[in-house]
Structures are given as C-alpha cells and as structure tokens.
Amino acid sequence: MTSDLRRQLILGAAKRCFARHGYNGTTTKSVAAAAAISEALLFKHFPSKAALYAEILSDECEADPALMELLEREPSTAALVELIRGMVQHFLEIADGPDQEEAQRLRLMATSHLDDGEFARLLYAKIEKLIGTVFVASLERAVAAGDARPFAGEPLNLFWFAHHSVMTAALTRLPATPCLAYGKANDLERQLCEFLLRGIGLNDAAIASHLDRALAPGAGKTAIAESA
C-alpha cells in the first residue's frame, strides 16, 4: 500500500471515530485499531490526535464548493468583502445553529489556546495556507483600486485580527445563556462585517457597495471554518 493510500485510510478511520466518540472520546490507539494498523504506523503519518483532527478539518474546507469557488476568483475588493462576510456568517451560525459538532470544534480551538496550543497552531497554519494568499492579493487589489488605505505592517495580520475578533464574538454566544447579548441588534452580521472591513482598511464607499451586494437575499453562502 502506498503512503498516500495509507494516509487516506487513516483519515477515513479517524473521521468515523471522531463522529462516533467526539474529539475527547477518541484516541490515537482507537483510530489505529479502526484502520487495522499499529499505533506506531499511525504516528509515522500523523504525530498526534490534534494533527489528525486538523487534517480532517482542512479536507472538509477543501471539499466546500462555495469556499473553493471564492478562492479561485480573481483577487479583488469584492472577493475580500465576500471572504470576510463568509467568515462572519460561519462563526455566527456556529453560535446560533443546532450543529453541536461545530460548536465543539470552536470550544476545542479556545481550549487549545489555554493548553499547549498544538491544535490551534496546526489549524492556523492550514487556514493560512488555504486563505492567506487570496486575502493578501485581494487586499492589494483593493488598495490599488482606491478602495482601501495602504497598510505598512504585515498584511496577513489584518486577516488574523479579523478572524480572532469574530471568533471571540462567537465564543460569547456559545453558552445557553450568552455571555454578552450585544444589545438588541438584529443586524449583528452587518455590524461585524462593517467593523472588520473598516479595520482592514476599506473605505465606507467600498464597504457600502460591496457589502450590500454580498448580504443581498440569495447571495451565495461561503463557509470559512475556524478551521477559515
């Protein structure tokens, strides 16, 4: 069996284990047993349970047709706005939706920051590889078009600032009784998008033009996992 085929076999077994037992209830030993291999062989492909889980999340993002369509677009102000809107929408749906698996992933990400950080580091690296180039290129196009002000620092930091802001906003809404209600705002998605896009450097005219289009009824949904 080739190394790539063995790797896919392990990932398939891991998906079944995580789906059945959750992250905390799954061990590398149980994944190895499900794949009918030794734990030592599993570690030759994946050094830890966190690495396995992060790889699965990355595969799921790459299998999302809406996200892949967005990432294949020509870099532009519109693509930048859609990227941020999709990320905001994704995190808000985690807090508001019935998908407990997504909520568990967000809790795991938060816990990782307080623990050894392994899972968070792995996931951030995969998000950067998947989205970073498109974000930076679209930001450069927005600046060139006069839609955004130039940024003297590391441009990818602007993506991470936006990601961390909306992830924290989602965390406040995870408990059955939210930690913070954000007043009576019915348009929290728009408020977050406007806040993040201004922070990235877009001007109000560009935000009004492109965000209205992105939030229009029937606009496509894009999943940017905290796994994007």
C-alpha positions, 0 to 999 in steps of 0.5 A, spaced: 500 500 500 502 506 498 503 512 503 498 516 500 493 510 500 495 509 507 494 516 509 487 516 506 485 510 510 487 513 516 483 519 515 477 515 513 478 511 520 479 517 524 473 521 521 468 515 523 471 515 530 471 522 531 463 522 529 462 516 533 466 518 540 467 526 539 474 529 539 475 527 547 472 520 546 477 518 541 484 516 541 490 515 537 490 507 539 482 507 537 483 510 530 489 505 529 485 499 531 479 502 526 484 502 520 487 495 522 494 498 523 499 499 529 499 505 533 506 506 531 504 506 523 499 511 525 504 516 528 509 515 522 503 519 518 500 523 523 504 525 530 498 526 534 490 526 535 490 534 534 494 533 527 489 528 525 483 532 527 486 538 523 487 534 517 480 532 517 478 539 518 482 542 512 479 536 507 472 538 509 474 546 507 477 543 501 471 539 499 466 546 500 464 548 493 462 555 495 469 556 499 473 553 493 469 557 488 471 564 492 478 562 492 479 561 485 476 568 483 480 573 481 483 577 487 479 583 488 475 588 493 469 584 492 472 577 493 475 580 500 468 583 502 465 576 500 471 572 504 470 576 510 462 576 510 463 568 509 467 568 515 462 572 519 456 568 517 460 561 519 462 563 526 455 566 527 451 560 525 456 556 529 453 560 535 446 560 533 445 553 529 443 546 532 450 543 529 453 541 536 459 538 532 461 545 530 460 548 536 465 543 539 470 544 534 470 552 536 470 550 544 476 545 542 480 551 538 479 556 545 481 550 549 487 549 545 489 556 546 489 555 554 493 548 553 499 547 549 496 550 543 498 544 538 491 544 535 490 551 534 497 552 531 496 546 526 489 549 524 492 556 523 497 554 519 492 550 514 487 556 514 493 560 512 495 556 507 488 555 504 486 563 505 492 567 506 494 568 499 487 570 496 486 575 502 493 578 501 492 579 493 485 581 494 487 586 499 492 589 494 487 589 489 483 593 493 488 598 495 490 599 488 483 600 486 482 606 491 478 602 495 482 601 501 488 605 505 495 602 504 497 598 510 505 598 512 505 592 517 504 585 515 498 584 511 496 577 513 495 580 520 489 584 518 486 577 516 488 574 523 485 580 527 479 579 523 478 572 524 480 572 532 475 578 533 469 574 530 471 568 533 471 571 540 464 574 538 462 567 537 465 564 543 460 569 547 454 566 544 456 559 545 453 558 552 445 557 553 445 563 556 450 568 552 455 571 555 454 578 552 447 579 548 450 585 544 444 589 545 438 588 541 441 588 534 438 584 529 443 586 524 449 583 528 452 580 521 452 587 518 455 590 524 461 585 524 462 585 517 462 593 517 467 593 523 472 588 520 472 591 513 473 598 516 479 595 520 482 592 514 482 598 511 476 599 506 473 605 505 465 606 507 464 607 499 467 600 498 464 597 504 457 600 502 457 597 495 460 591 496 457 589 502 450 590 500 451 586 494 454 580 498 448 580 504 443 581 498 437 575 499 440 569 495 447 571 495 451 565 495 453 562 502 461 561 503 463 557 509 470 559 512 471 554 518 475 556 524 478 551 521 477 559 515 
